[in-house]
Amino acid sequence: MDSLSRRGFLFASSGAAAGTFVVTGLSEADEQIDVHKSGLITGRPKPLRYTSIPGFLSAEQIAPHHSAHYGGALRGYVAADTKLQSDIIEGSQVDPNAYGAIQRARAAKGNSVLLHELYFDAMVPRADDPKAEVRKAIEGRFGSLEKWADDFQASAKSAAGWAMLAFHPLNGKLYNVVSDQHAMGPLWMATPLLVIDVYEHAFYVDYQNRKTQYIEKFMDHIDWKEVNRRFKVAS
């Protein structure tokens, strides 16, 4: 990790202001959406914590990512799930090829929804210190925070889609894993704790082809409180 990223990774939070939850294009009733619930529960996009993250991601970068890619995945999931559910209830005769395509679409779109929510929900204007529980687990598995961060960044740089830190409940181990398609990559039953989206749509407006710079800056904007909460729930 370069010196800037290492400083940011170990940076103690200086009290950055809490973000504003914002979602556009909703009716007055829709604006009452529970910001803590996944779109897989509500059927509507989960609002953003921050409309921009100064020095990292602009509003022009985040807005279409949230509305078109995350929102589009949610719409695709809802459509596929509704179709499959109605066919089951109505006893409709289903073409096997069409059925398989819809099944795969539901899994891929549903996973995309979850990964996008994990990604957006764990970024802040400035990274705080890793909390005691997850810090101890990372150091026990990877040797040090710096070694984990180096491997996490290497995973992200090698990925075409997603990289994530995940906890596996069967052996209690942490893994940095890569997923280049929404339905492939992560270990079954493993819980993602931290996710970075490295598809070009996540960074191209602000970084063009400078994927490495985007990944390195991401390390300065990890919400370790949220990562620690996920770890405590999973373990």
Sequence and secondary structure as in RCSB ss.txt:
>XXXX:A:sequence
MDSLSRRGFLFASSGAAAGTFVVTGLSEADEQIDVHKSGLITGRPKPLRYTSIPGFLSAEQIAPHHSAHYGGALR
GYVAADTKLQSDIIEGSQVDPNAYGAIQRARAAKGNSVLLHELYFDAMVPRADDPKAEVRKAIEGRFGSLEKWAD
DFQASAKSAAGWAMLAFHPLNGKLYNVVSDQHAMGPLWMATPLLVIDVYEHAFYVDYQNRKTQYIEKFMDHIDWK
EVNRRFKVAS
>XXXX:A:secstr
  HHHHHHHT           B  S  TTGGG  TTS HHHHSS   BS S BTTTB HHHHHHIIIIIIHHHHH
HHHHHHHHHHHHHHHT    HHHHHHHHHHHHHHHHHHHHHHHHHHTB SS     HHHHHHHHHHHSSHHHHHH
HHHHHHHH SSEEEEEE TTT  EEEEEESBTTBSS TT EEEEEEE SGGGTHHHHTT HHHHHHHHGGGB HH
HHHHHHHHH 
